[in-house]
Amino acid sequence: MSVGARDGLTVFTHGGAVSGFIARNTFVPQTRSAVVVMINDEDGPLANALVEHAMAAVLPERAHKCRSPPGRRPRARTEARFHV
């Protein structure tokens, strides 16, 4: 597991691979957003590019200014699915 930042938000990531399969899980607690990528491939850069593309869709710039107050759940749920 690694911890980083994106647009001022904390981002937790974890991934793994076994011959022919790659998985990446990225979670942003402040916005209650997550991206999970699972591919049948051995190309790590492809999985990373898919995560970046999906994160751009579910985590627009300045998302930290739009988050819900503590203790309140967001009313709308955003879901993006990408098929390659």
C-alpha positions as CSV (number, residue, x, y, z in Angstrom):
1,M,0.0,0.0,0.0
2,S,1.2,3.5,-0.8
3,V,-0.1,6.9,0.3
4,G,0.2,9.9,-1.9
5,A,-1.6,13.1,-2.9
6,R,-3.6,14.3,-5.9
7,D,-5.0,17.8,-6.2
8,G,-4.5,18.3,-2.4
9,L,-6.3,15.0,-1.5
10,T,-4.9,11.9,0.2
11,V,-4.8,9.0,-2.2
12,F,-4.3,5.3,-1.1
13,T,-3.2,2.8,-3.7
14,H,-2.5,-0.9,-3.7
15,G,-1.9,-3.2,-6.5
16,G,-0.7,-6.7,-7.4
17,A,0.1,-9.0,-10.2
18,V,0.5,-12.6,-11.1
19,S,1.4,-14.0,-14.5
20,G,-1.1,-12.6,-16.9
21,F,-3.2,-10.6,-14.4
22,I,-2.8,-7.1,-12.9
23,A,-5.0,-5.3,-10.3
24,R,-4.9,-1.7,-9.0
25,N,-7.1,-0.3,-6.3
26,T,-7.0,3.5,-5.7
27,F,-9.1,5.2,-2.9
28,V,-9.6,8.8,-2.0
29,P,-11.3,9.0,1.4
30,Q,-12.2,12.7,1.4
31,T,-14.4,12.3,-1.7
32,R,-15.4,8.7,-1.0
33,S,-14.1,7.9,-4.5
34,A,-12.4,4.7,-5.6
35,V,-11.0,3.3,-8.8
36,V,-10.4,-0.4,-9.3
37,V,-8.7,-1.7,-12.4
38,M,-8.3,-5.4,-13.2
39,I,-6.8,-6.5,-16.5
40,N,-5.7,-9.7,-18.1
41,D,-2.2,-8.5,-19.2
42,E,1.4,-8.3,-18.1
43,D,1.8,-4.6,-19.0
44,G,2.0,-2.5,-15.8
45,P,2.1,0.8,-17.7
46,L,-1.3,0.0,-19.3
47,A,-2.9,-0.6,-15.9
48,N,-1.4,2.7,-14.6
49,A,-2.7,4.6,-17.6
50,L,-6.2,3.1,-17.1
51,V,-6.1,4.2,-13.4
52,E,-5.1,7.7,-14.4
53,H,-7.8,8.0,-17.0
54,A,-10.5,6.7,-14.6
55,M,-9.2,9.0,-11.8
56,A,-9.5,12.0,-14.1
57,A,-13.2,11.1,-14.7
58,V,-14.2,10.5,-11.1
59,L,-12.0,13.1,-9.4
60,P,-12.2,16.4,-11.2
61,E,-9.9,19.2,-10.3
62,R,-10.5,21.0,-7.0
63,A,-12.7,18.1,-5.8
64,H,-11.6,18.8,-2.3
65,K,-13.6,22.1,-2.4
66,C,-16.8,20.2,-3.3
67,R,-16.7,17.4,-0.7
68,S,-19.6,16.9,1.7
69,P,-19.4,18.2,5.3
70,P,-18.0,15.6,7.8
71,G,-20.6,13.0,8.8
72,R,-22.7,13.5,5.7
73,R,-22.8,11.2,2.7
74,P,-22.9,12.7,-0.8
75,R,-26.4,12.6,-2.4
76,A,-25.2,11.6,-5.9
77,R,-23.0,8.7,-6.8
78,T,-20.7,9.0,-9.8
79,E,-19.7,5.9,-11.6
80,A,-17.6,5.6,-14.7
81,R,-16.9,2.3,-16.5
82,F,-14.2,2.0,-19.2
83,H,-14.0,-1.0,-21.5
84,V,-10.9,-1.4,-23.7
